[in-house]
Amino acid sequence: MDNTTAITIFAALAQSTRLDAFRLLVRHEPDGLAAGELARRLEVPHNTLSAHLNVLSQAGLVISQRQSRSIIYRASLEQMQTTLAFLAHDCCAGRPELCAPLLEALQPACHSSEEETP
């Protein structure tokens, strides 16, 4: 990834509705969400959401696929991974022990309901 691509991605995410949309789509991987459902959950008009999704799509952060009469949007986890790798490429000047907190923070916090204590 080059700086220009990274700046395009950061610019796409530097707006509240787009950031919320991307994060919501990440939470709904791998199935994604229909455009209408995404608009409903974000409480934004369909045409406004369409413009935001277009920006995210041009940055390579979302993928769309038509299913019958709906368009399903999914987060591009590959693009997210590439962006995070770009940011951390020169992390800690080759001292991996300094990057341990960053790597721990990137671990998913997904737990099944069985693992949680009441």
C-alpha positions in Angstrom: 0.0 0.0 0.0 1.3 3.5 -0.8 0.6 6.8 1.0 -2.0 7.9 -1.5 -4.1 4.8 -1.1 -3.8 5.0 2.7 -4.9 8.7 2.6 -7.9 7.7 0.5 -8.9 5.1 3.1 -8.4 7.4 6.0 -10.4 10.1 4.3 -13.2 7.7 3.7 -13.3 6.8 7.4 -12.9 10.4 8.6 -16.7 11.0 8.6 -19.0 9.8 11.3 -21.6 8.0 9.3 -19.1 6.3 7.1 -17.1 5.1 10.1 -20.2 3.9 11.8 -21.3 2.1 8.6 -17.9 0.4 8.2 -17.8 -0.7 11.8 -21.4 -2.1 11.6 -20.5 -4.0 8.5 -17.4 -5.4 10.2 -19.6 -6.7 13.0 -21.9 -8.4 10.5 -19.2 -10.3 8.6 -19.4 -12.6 6.7 -23.0 -12.1 5.9 -23.1 -8.4 5.5 -26.2 -6.2 5.5 -28.8 -5.1 2.9 -28.6 -1.4 2.1 -32.0 -0.8 3.5 -31.2 -2.5 6.8 -27.9 -0.6 7.1 -29.8 2.7 6.5 -32.4 1.8 9.2 -29.8 0.8 11.8 -27.7 4.0 11.2 -30.9 6.1 11.0 -29.9 7.8 7.8 -31.9 8.4 4.6 -31.2 5.8 1.9 -29.9 8.3 -0.6 -27.4 9.7 2.0 -26.3 6.2 2.9 -25.8 5.4 -0.8 -23.4 8.4 -1.2 -21.5 7.3 1.9 -21.3 3.7 0.7 -20.0 4.9 -2.6 -17.1 6.7 -0.9 -16.3 3.5 1.2 -16.5 1.4 -1.9 -14.1 3.6 -3.9 -11.7 3.3 -1.0 -12.0 -0.5 -1.2 -13.5 -0.8 2.3 -16.8 -2.2 1.3 -17.9 -4.8 -1.3 -21.5 -4.9 -2.7 -23.3 -7.8 -4.2 -26.8 -8.0 -5.6 -29.0 -10.6 -4.1 -32.4 -10.7 -5.7 -33.8 -7.2 -5.3 -31.4 -6.2 -2.5 -27.8 -5.0 -2.5 -25.8 -6.6 0.3 -22.8 -4.7 1.6 -19.9 -6.3 3.3 -16.8 -4.9 4.9 -13.5 -5.7 3.1 -11.6 -7.4 5.9 -8.7 -7.8 3.4 -8.5 -4.0 2.9 -8.8 -3.4 6.7 -5.9 -5.9 7.3 -3.8 -4.3 4.6 -4.4 -0.9 6.1 -3.5 -2.0 9.6 -0.4 -3.7 8.3 0.6 -0.5 6.5 0.2 1.4 9.8 2.3 -1.1 11.8 4.9 -1.9 9.1 7.8 -0.2 10.8 6.4 -0.6 14.3 8.8 -0.3 17.2 12.0 -0.3 15.0 12.2 -4.1 14.9 11.6 -4.6 18.6 8.6 -6.9 18.6 8.3 -6.8 22.4 7.3 -3.1 22.2 4.5 -4.0 19.8 2.9 -6.6 22.1 0.3 -4.3 23.5 -0.8 -3.3 20.0 -1.1 -6.9 18.9 -3.1 -7.8 22.0 -5.4 -4.9 21.4 -6.0 -6.2 17.8 -7.1 -9.6 19.1 -10.9 -10.0 18.7 -12.9 -9.7 21.9 -15.4 -12.4 20.8 -16.6 -14.7 23.5 -19.4 -17.2 23.3 -22.2 -16.7 25.9 -21.0 -19.9 27.6 -17.6 -18.3 28.4 -19.1 -15.3 30.1 -19.7 -15.4 33.8 -22.9 -14.1 35.2 
